[in-house]
């Protein structure tokens, strides 16, 4: 290392004394770096590399030419370039496009430390990562430094785009896997399974009417992690879902058609911009509870070799706590890790215009570094009060694999919503006709005030869903009594065994027209329940066309037809798609289905009705007894709080019993008449009418509700 | 990478050929920016370009910015389908006007 002067400045920056090289290592011209931001940042003429380690004693920057096995340079950070625990250095004249980088670190041994100077470590802040550039392409298993950081231009032109800030109560969420949506040949995509292909499906999303897509993990993960051959099919079983993060700041390269050109950042931003232009928000499913490094037996990729005791929750003996069920637990309430999570989400919100985040196993984020649940978790509080995340949706999966279940009690700070697991469970039991479920479903329909009422959170805290990626699809919920996970090669032991599902009379596929018709009717009942309930509805990818996973309720490893959406179902189950689209339109036409506050049975305007009232076979006489299978409720728009007062009367009745019977309709004020919007007892297209086309009822006093059927009436 | 520049009336026509990547983009930029500064109405003949990398696309965008800053326009002629596809997926395509032939390209500029 020598100090240099009269070396000249890199091209184009001769005028900038602040970026003039001051040091040299071999042919490389250097300057002490800036500690912030962490990661590799393009600066005039060079790249600023900055990396933190609380206990490393030395750090070396390792540079590769793209795709080459061996590094072409190793530049030790001069000790004078270290500030506190941060090593930072500007390297000039790098070919941004051709460089891959990593770090070597050395440090002390002993419990809690895992330094390995042989390992070339991935930068935890890398914004693009190479090594798994094309999905499913078999890697060179002996390649040194299998995952490497790459440099990213931060010059995307968003024009006038920014996050949409749709009020959360107006969202209809569609949960999708980027690859699953378009990998099937029926998708007709030029680049199946990619961000680019998803962009081609925007017209479909618009047609369905959803205004928010929640993407299953897109942070860089390794689909080859724990991959194995299925003894049944001989196919490779992959880490398909991707709930195992390799790098928190990098979009998954293999999900981008242009990943092999290193343009995944541009491709994803182009997708987000196009979705926004179509009025569709983007939520990311983020996995901050663990990393891809596993436990003591796992590979050293990044965090472990950089700062094991900072990034992971460790026992006093130095073993990994496993609250995630995946080998390790990210140490989220360590101040440095907390800052990383915050930096990461800020980056996605500011640079990718992401509209919100769903946090996988979020209860872990509220545990202290020794695993105990915190009453006032600093990370959750920081996220809730962060200026840049100020308008982002924050959604918790409010439980973890360590037994912490916080649905209804997740520390919310007035910001956090939750995946409402109780909605899923109660909806499933009610829909299949279980006894004693009417009282529970009434709570779910009205936005779960039992969970979100006392603490002032309101129905917008409740993400309502009947199905999600984890478990049966809607079709399978109505076609299988038992899970059928044999294809996962775990002897059907994996996956949830209590699914509250009902096969309608035959396990799996059937030719019986009666069973098929019943499944279609129950699917429509499910959409009716989901989309008339207060709270935020979430629909699983393909449920609007009855996608099947053939009874597999844990398809985490299936890179095949079990997970790929078969677009020919759109024709085969056109009645369901039409019903779902019209049901979404019905919801969006009625603000009183989307209240910000719980309805409480009061008359807020003096219009003479309670805002929300419950009914039975007789109007105004709800039957909460165990034997009752009728849930019927009325929302009186004119009596609602101001936000949803400009609305009609809406009457919903759901009969989950196997008998049809007459029900008395509540009377309407003078001048209004009941119109039928939905009757799932009828075949398509009479089962649902678009907003404005509802059919006036001849008999305004009573209605014969079909067996296992739902109706929605509009009083206008 | 090679660039040949000629004039068609008030329009500069630059025929670009070869690969434009991180290694050649700076040279291409050094040749094209003075052209745009002279004559911000530009047709880039791209049929000889086999590969445009991320850095190459950024060079093109810079040319576009220089042209529009001078109230000019950049028309790309004869772009290969593959490059067009990449530009579409990564958001670059929308900034440029495309034409199949030089005549069409010149017409775009005159029509502006």
Interface residues (C-beta under 8 A of the other chain):
Chain A: X11 X95 X96 X97 X98 X153 X155 X156 X157 X190 X191 X194 X195 X196 X199 X257 X258 X261 X262 X263 X266 X267 X269 X270 X273
Chain B: X21 X22 X23 X26 X53 X54 X55 X58 X61 X85 X86 X88 X89 X90 X91 X92 X95
